Amino acid sequence: MKRFTNPRDIYHGKGALAALKDFEGKKAVICIGGSSMKKFGFLDRAKGYLEAAGMEVKVFEGIEPDPSVETVMKGAAFMQEFGPDWIVAIGGGSPIDAAKAMWIKYEYPDTTFEDMCKVFGLPKLRTKAKFCAVSSTSGTATEVTAFSIITDYSKGIKFPIADFEITPDVAIVDPELAETMPQKLVAHTGMDALTHAIEAYVSTVHSDFTDAPAIRAIEMIQRDLVNSYNGDMVARDNMHSAQCLAGIAFSSGLLGIVHSMAHKTGAAFAEYGAHIIHGAANAMYLPKVIAFNAKNAEAKQRYGVIAKYLGLAGETDDDKVKSLIAFVRDLSEKMRIPHGIKFYGADSYPTEQGFVPEKVFLEKLPEIAKNAILDACTGSNPRQPTQEEMEKLLKCCYYDLDVDF
C-alpha cells in the first residue's frame, strides 16, 4: 500500500495571502527568516490578516539559512511561552523547515532532535496547533511536503526530518512573494525543484499520483526557469506553481541520492568559509546521478520518458538519457552554476579553484559517503550504491567526471 498526502488546503495565485484572514483561532505565531518579508511588506500584511481574524499575533524572527538545532529549540521555547494554536511560517525553505521542527518540540517538549530524525516515527501532531506554510521562494516546496531539513553544526551534517505528520495543514502559494527573489536564488531554487521532480519520477515508490505532478513540473521548469532567471515575471509566477507541483510529487513519491549527497556535503566544509548551497549542489550532482541510476533498466526507461516529454533528441533510451543530462547541464550553464565542487566558489559561482580544497575533500570523502548512504533519501533511489560506488560518485561530482559505472 502507498500513501499520497498533501495539505488539506492549498491557496494559490496572486493575493492568496489574504486567506489568512479566514483562519479561526486565538493566538498565532509567525516564523520568518531575515529582513526580506519585512522589507517588502508581507510580514505586516500577514500579521494584519491574522489580527483581522481575531487572533493575538507574535513574531519569531531571525531564522538563519540552513537552520540549526539551536534555533529550533529557541523557537519551540518561544511557542511554549506564548501558546499559539496556529503556527504560520513565511519565507523560503529555511524558516518553514525550522518552524516544522519547532512545532514538533512545542507539541512534545520532551522530544529530542534525535527523536525527530527517526524516519516516519513522529507522534500525532495538532494537539496544540495547526500549521500554515507560506512560500516566498520557488524551489523547496516545503509548504506541501512531509519533510524538513535541519543542520547540526556540531557534526557539519544536514538531517532530514521525514514524517507525514509535518505536512502543513494549509499551504499558501502566492507568486507575489516570489517576485522579490534575487537572481541567484531563482537559479538555485529552480534547480532544486527540477531535482525534486526528476527524483520523484524515478523513485522506487513513484505512483500514478506522483508521476502526473512530477512530469507537469518538469515541463513547466523547462519552459519557465531560464526566463524567470532573466527577469520575466510571468515565468516567475509560473515557476512558483511548478515548484509546488514538484513538491506534491516528492512528498509522497520521495527522493533519491542527489539529495542524500547534497544533505551530507552542504555544511561539510563550513570551516573553509562557505556552504555548498542546496540547490546548486543538486544542480551539480543531478547529471552524475542520472548516469549512475540509468544502469537500472526501469530508471533508464523513465528518464527516457522525461526526455520524450521535453522533446529532447534520441532514438533509444541511452540516447535520451544523454540528452537529459545535457539539458540539465545546459540549464546550469545558463544560470552560472558550476558543474563540480572543485569549481564551486565561495560565492556559489563557477571559478577555476573553488573553496573546497582537493586534499580536504579526499580526507572527508569516506565519512561523507557513509553518511550519504545512511541518509533518509537513499532508500527510495532506484539503484542502491555501495560505499565504494558512493565515493566514486562523489569524486565525479568533485572533479566533474563522467559516470561510467
C-alpha positions as CSV (number, residue, x, y, z in Angstrom):
1,M,0.0,0.0,0.0
2,K,1.2,3.5,-0.8
3,R,0.1,6.9,0.5
4,F,-0.5,10.2,-1.1
5,T,-0.6,13.1,1.3
6,N,-1.0,16.9,0.7
7,P,-2.1,19.9,2.8
8,R,-5.9,19.9,3.3
9,D,-6.0,23.3,1.5
10,I,-3.7,24.9,-1.0
11,Y,-4.4,28.6,-1.7
12,H,-2.7,29.7,-4.9
13,G,-2.5,32.7,-7.2
14,K,-1.9,36.4,-6.6
15,G,-3.5,37.6,-3.5
16,A,-3.7,34.1,-1.9
17,L,-2.0,35.5,1.3
18,A,-5.4,37.0,2.2
19,A,-6.6,33.5,3.0
20,L,-5.1,34.1,6.5
21,K,-8.0,36.4,7.4
22,D,-10.4,33.5,7.4
23,F,-8.4,31.4,9.9
24,E,-10.1,30.5,13.2
25,G,-8.1,30.6,16.4
26,K,-7.0,32.7,19.4
27,K,-3.2,33.0,19.0
28,A,-0.8,32.8,16.1
29,V,2.9,32.8,15.9
30,I,4.6,33.9,12.6
31,C,8.0,32.5,11.9
32,I,10.3,34.3,9.5
33,G,13.9,34.5,8.4
34,G,15.8,37.7,7.6
35,S,14.5,41.1,6.6
36,S,13.0,40.4,3.1
37,M,9.5,39.6,4.3
38,K,9.6,42.8,6.4
39,K,11.2,44.9,3.7
40,F,8.5,44.1,1.1
41,G,5.6,44.4,3.5
42,F,4.5,40.8,3.5
43,L,5.0,40.3,7.3
44,D,2.8,43.3,8.1
45,R,0.2,42.1,5.7
46,A,0.1,38.6,7.1
47,K,0.0,39.9,10.7
48,G,-2.8,42.3,9.7
49,Y,-4.8,39.4,8.2
50,L,-4.4,37.2,11.3
51,E,-5.4,40.1,13.6
52,A,-8.4,40.8,11.5
53,A,-9.3,37.1,12.1
54,G,-9.4,38.0,15.8
55,M,-6.0,36.5,16.8
56,E,-3.3,37.7,19.0
57,V,-0.1,37.5,17.0
58,K,3.6,37.3,17.9
59,V,6.6,37.0,15.6
60,F,9.6,34.8,15.9
61,E,12.2,36.2,13.5
62,G,15.9,35.7,12.6
63,I,15.8,32.1,11.4
64,E,19.0,31.7,9.6
65,P,19.7,30.0,6.2
66,D,20.2,26.2,6.9
67,P,18.6,26.5,10.3
68,S,20.3,25.0,13.3
69,V,19.2,22.7,16.0
70,E,19.7,25.6,18.5
71,T,17.3,27.8,16.5
72,V,14.7,25.1,16.6
73,M,15.0,24.8,20.3
74,K,14.7,28.6,20.8
75,G,11.7,28.8,18.6
76,A,10.0,25.9,20.4
77,A,10.6,27.6,23.8
78,F,9.1,30.9,22.4
79,M,6.0,28.9,21.4
80,Q,5.8,27.2,24.8
81,E,5.6,30.5,26.4
82,F,3.1,32.0,24.1
83,G,0.8,29.0,23.4
84,P,-0.3,29.5,19.8
85,D,-3.0,27.4,18.1
86,W,-1.7,28.5,14.7
87,I,1.9,28.4,13.5
88,V,2.4,30.4,10.3
89,A,5.8,30.1,8.7
90,I,6.6,32.6,5.9
91,G,9.6,32.6,3.7
92,G,11.9,30.2,1.9
93,G,12.7,26.6,2.9
94,S,14.7,27.6,6.0
95,P,12.0,29.4,8.1
96,I,9.4,26.8,7.1
97,D,11.6,23.9,7.8
98,A,12.7,25.3,11.2
99,A,9.1,26.1,12.1
100,K,8.1,22.5,11.4
101,A,10.7,21.2,13.8
102,M,9.7,23.8,16.4
103,W,6.1,22.6,16.0
104,I,7.2,19.0,17.0
105,K,9.1,20.3,20.0
106,Y,6.2,22.6,21.0
107,E,3.7,19.8,21.0
108,Y,6.0,17.3,22.7
109,P,8.5,19.2,24.9
110,D,10.4,16.0,25.9
111,T,11.2,15.2,22.2
112,T,14.9,15.3,21.4
113,F,16.3,16.3,18.0
114,E,17.4,12.6,17.6
115,D,13.8,11.6,18.1
116,M,12.7,13.9,15.4
117,C,15.1,12.3,12.9
118,K,13.5,8.9,13.2
119,V,12.0,8.4,9.7
120,F,8.2,8.4,9.9
121,G,8.4,7.9,13.6
122,L,6.7,11.1,15.0
123,P,3.7,11.0,17.3
124,K,0.4,12.6,16.3
125,L,0.7,16.4,16.0
126,R,-2.1,19.0,16.1
127,T,-2.7,18.5,19.8
128,K,-1.9,22.2,20.3
129,A,-1.6,23.9,17.0
130,K,-2.2,23.7,13.2
131,F,0.4,24.7,10.7
132,C,0.3,27.1,7.7
133,A,3.3,27.5,5.3
134,V,3.6,30.5,3.0
135,S,6.3,30.0,0.4
136,S,8.4,33.0,-0.8
137,T,10.9,31.1,-2.9
138,S,10.2,28.7,-5.9
139,G,12.2,25.6,-5.0
140,T,12.0,23.8,-1.7
141,A,8.2,23.3,-1.8
142,T,8.3,22.6,1.9
143,E,4.9,24.2,2.1
144,V,3.4,21.0,0.8
145,T,5.8,18.3,1.9
146,A,6.3,15.9,4.8
147,F,10.0,16.9,5.2
148,S,12.2,19.4,7.0
149,I,16.0,19.9,6.8
150,I,17.8,21.0,10.0
151,T,21.6,21.3,10.3
152,D,23.6,20.0,13.3
153,Y,26.6,22.3,13.0
154,S,28.5,20.3,15.7
155,K,28.6,17.4,13.2
156,G,28.5,19.5,10.0
157,I,25.6,17.5,8.7
158,K,22.1,18.4,7.5
159,F,19.5,16.0,8.8
160,P,16.1,15.4,7.1
161,I,13.1,15.0,9.3
162,A,10.5,12.9,7.4
163,D,7.0,12.2,8.5
164,F,3.5,12.9,7.1
165,E,2.6,14.5,10.4
166,I,4.6,17.6,9.5
167,T,2.8,18.1,6.2
168,P,1.3,21.6,6.7
169,D,-2.5,21.9,7.2
170,V,-2.6,24.9,4.8
171,A,-0.2,25.9,2.1
172,I,-0.3,29.4,0.6
173,V,1.4,29.7,-2.8
174,D,1.2,33.4,-3.7
175,P,3.5,34.3,-6.5
176,E,3.7,37.9,-5.4
177,L,6.2,36.8,-2.7
178,A,8.4,35.0,-5.2
179,E,8.7,38.1,-7.4
180,T,11.1,39.6,-4.9
181,M,13.7,36.8,-5.3
182,P,17.3,37.8,-6.3
183,Q,18.6,36.2,-9.5
184,K,20.9,33.7,-7.8
185,L,18.1,32.4,-5.6
186,V,15.9,31.9,-8.7
187,A,18.6,29.7,-10.2
188,H,19.3,27.6,-7.1
189,T,15.7,27.1,-6.1
190,G,14.7,26.3,-9.7
191,M,17.3,23.6,-9.9
192,D,16.1,22.2,-6.6
193,A,12.6,22.0,-8.0
194,L,13.8,20.2,-11.1
195,T,15.7,17.7,-9.0
196,H,12.6,17.1,-6.8
197,A,10.5,16.3,-9.9
198,I,13.1,14.1,-11.6
199,E,14.0,12.1,-8.5
200,A,10.3,11.6,-7.6
201,Y,9.6,10.3,-11.1
202,V,12.3,7.6,-11.0
203,S,11.9,6.8,-7.2
204,T,11.1,3.3,-6.2
205,V,7.8,4.4,-4.7
206,H,6.6,6.5,-7.5
207,S,2.9,6.1,-8.5
208,D,0.4,7.5,-10.9
209,F,-0.5,10.1,-8.3
210,T,3.1,11.3,-8.1
211,D,4.1,10.9,-11.8
212,A,1.5,13.4,-13.0
213,P,2.6,16.4,-11.0
214,A,6.3,15.4,-11.5
215,I,6.1,15.5,-15.3
216,R,4.0,18.6,-15.4
217,A,6.5,20.4,-13.1
218,I,9.4,19.3,-15.3
219,E,7.7,20.6,-18.4
220,M,7.0,24.0,-16.7
221,I,10.5,24.3,-15.5
222,Q,11.9,23.7,-19.0
223,R,9.6,26.4,-20.3
224,D,9.9,29.0,-17.5
225,L,13.1,28.7,-15.3
226,V,15.6,30.5,-17.5
227,N,13.1,33.1,-18.4
228,S,12.3,33.6,-14.7
229,Y,16.1,33.9,-14.1
230,N,16.3,36.6,-16.8
231,G,13.5,38.7,-15.1
232,D,10.3,37.6,-16.9
233,M,7.7,37.9,-14.1
234,V,5.1,35.8,-15.8
235,A,7.6,33.0,-15.9
236,R,8.5,33.7,-12.3
237,D,4.8,33.3,-11.3
238,N,4.6,30.0,-13.3
239,M,7.7,28.7,-11.5
240,H,6.1,29.2,-8.2
241,S,3.4,26.8,-9.3
242,A,5.9,24.4,-10.9
243,Q,7.9,24.1,-7.7
244,C,4.8,23.3,-5.7
245,L,3.8,20.6,-8.1
246,A,7.3,19.1,-7.8
247,G,6.8,19.2,-4.0
248,I,3.5,17.4,-4.3
249,A,5.3,14.7,-6.3
250,F,8.2,14.1,-4.0
251,S,6.4,14.5,-0.7
252,S,4.7,11.1,-1.4
253,G,7.0,9.8,-4.2
254,L,10.2,10.5,-2.2
255,L,13.6,11.4,-3.5
256,G,17.0,9.8,-4.2
257,I,20.7,10.1,-3.8
258,V,21.1,13.6,-5.4
259,H,19.5,14.8,-2.2
260,S,21.4,12.4,0.0
261,M,24.7,13.8,-1.3
262,A,23.5,17.4,-1.1
263,H,22.5,16.9,2.5
264,K,25.8,15.5,3.5
265,T,28.1,17.9,1.6
266,G,26.2,21.1,2.2
267,A,27.7,22.0,5.5
268,A,30.7,19.6,5.5
269,F,33.2,22.3,4.5
270,A,31.9,25.2,6.6
271,E,35.3,25.7,8.2
272,Y,36.5,27.0,4.8
273,G,34.1,29.9,4.9
274,A,31.1,28.8,2.9
275,H,28.3,26.2,2.4
276,I,27.5,24.4,-0.8
277,I,24.1,25.9,-1.4
278,H,21.5,23.1,-1.6
279,G,20.0,24.0,-5.0
280,A,23.5,24.4,-6.5
281,A,24.6,21.1,-5.1
282,N,21.6,19.4,-6.7
283,A,22.4,21.0,-10.0
284,M,26.0,19.7,-9.9
285,Y,25.1,16.2,-8.7
286,L,21.9,15.5,-10.8
287,P,23.6,14.8,-14.1
288,K,26.0,12.3,-12.4
289,V,23.2,10.6,-10.6
290,I,21.1,10.3,-13.8
291,A,24.1,8.5,-15.4
292,F,24.6,6.3,-12.3
293,N,20.9,5.4,-12.0
294,A,20.5,4.7,-15.7
295,K,22.3,1.4,-15.2
296,N,19.0,0.3,-13.7
297,A,16.7,-0.7,-16.5
298,E,13.5,0.9,-15.1
299,A,15.2,4.1,-14.2
300,K,16.7,4.4,-17.7
301,Q,13.3,3.9,-19.3
302,R,11.7,6.5,-17.0
303,Y,14.5,9.0,-17.8
304,G,13.7,8.3,-21.4
305,V,10.0,9.2,-20.8
306,I,11.1,12.5,-19.2
307,A,13.3,13.3,-22.3
308,K,10.4,12.5,-24.6
309,Y,8.1,14.8,-22.7
310,L,10.7,17.6,-23.0
311,G,11.1,17.0,-26.8
312,L,14.8,16.1,-26.4
313,A,16.8,14.2,-29.0
314,G,17.3,10.5,-29.0
315,E,16.0,7.3,-30.7
316,T,17.0,4.9,-27.8
317,D,16.7,5.3,-24.1
318,D,20.5,5.5,-23.9
319,D,20.4,8.5,-26.3
320,K,17.6,10.1,-24.4
321,V,19.5,9.8,-21.1
322,K,22.5,11.6,-22.6
323,S,20.1,14.3,-23.9
324,L,18.6,14.7,-20.5
325,I,22.0,15.0,-18.8
326,A,23.0,17.6,-21.4
327,F,19.7,19.5,-20.8
328,V,20.4,19.7,-17.0
329,R,24.0,20.9,-17.6
330,D,22.8,23.5,-20.1
331,L,20.4,24.9,-17.5
332,S,23.3,25.3,-15.1
333,E,25.5,27.0,-17.6
334,K,22.7,29.5,-18.5
335,M,22.4,30.4,-14.8
336,R,26.1,30.4,-13.8
337,I,26.0,27.3,-11.6
338,P,29.3,25.3,-11.6
339,H,29.5,21.6,-12.8
340,G,31.6,20.3,-9.9
341,I,32.6,21.0,-6.3
342,K,36.2,21.8,-7.4
343,F,34.9,24.7,-9.4
344,Y,32.4,26.0,-6.8
345,G,33.4,29.4,-5.5
346,A,32.6,30.7,-2.0
347,D,30.0,33.0,-3.7
348,S,28.5,29.9,-5.5
349,Y,29.6,31.0,-8.9
350,P,32.0,29.0,-11.2
351,T,35.7,29.6,-10.6
352,E,38.9,27.8,-11.6
353,Q,39.6,26.8,-8.0
354,G,36.7,26.6,-5.6
355,F,36.6,27.0,-1.9
356,V,36.8,23.2,-1.1
357,P,40.5,22.1,-1.2
358,E,41.1,18.8,-3.0
359,K,43.1,17.4,-0.1
360,V,40.3,18.2,2.4
361,F,37.6,16.8,0.1
362,L,39.5,13.5,-0.2
363,E,40.1,13.3,3.5
364,K,36.4,13.7,4.3
365,L,35.2,11.6,1.4
366,P,34.8,8.2,3.2
367,E,32.7,9.8,6.0
368,I,30.6,11.9,3.7
369,A,29.9,8.8,1.5
370,K,29.0,6.7,4.6
371,N,26.6,9.4,5.8
372,A,25.0,9.9,2.3
373,I,24.2,6.1,2.2
374,L,22.5,6.4,5.6
375,D,20.5,9.5,4.5
376,A,16.7,9.1,4.5
377,C,16.5,9.8,0.8
378,T,18.8,6.9,-0.2
379,G,16.3,4.1,0.3
380,S,14.0,5.2,-2.5
381,N,16.8,5.7,-5.1
382,P,16.4,3.3,-8.0
383,R,19.9,2.0,-7.6
384,Q,21.5,1.4,-4.2
385,P,25.2,2.4,-4.1
386,T,27.9,0.6,-2.2
387,Q,30.4,2.6,-0.1
388,E,32.9,2.3,-3.0
389,E,30.3,3.4,-5.6
390,M,29.2,6.4,-3.5
391,E,32.8,7.5,-3.1
392,K,33.4,7.2,-6.8
393,L,30.2,9.1,-7.5
394,L,31.2,11.9,-5.1
395,K,34.6,12.1,-6.8
396,C,32.8,12.5,-10.2
397,C,30.8,15.4,-8.6
398,Y,34.0,17.0,-7.3
399,Y,36.1,16.8,-10.5
400,D,33.1,16.9,-13.0
401,L,33.9,13.5,-14.4
402,D,31.6,11.3,-16.5
403,V,30.0,8.4,-14.6
404,D,30.6,5.1,-16.3
405,F,30.0,2.6,-13.5
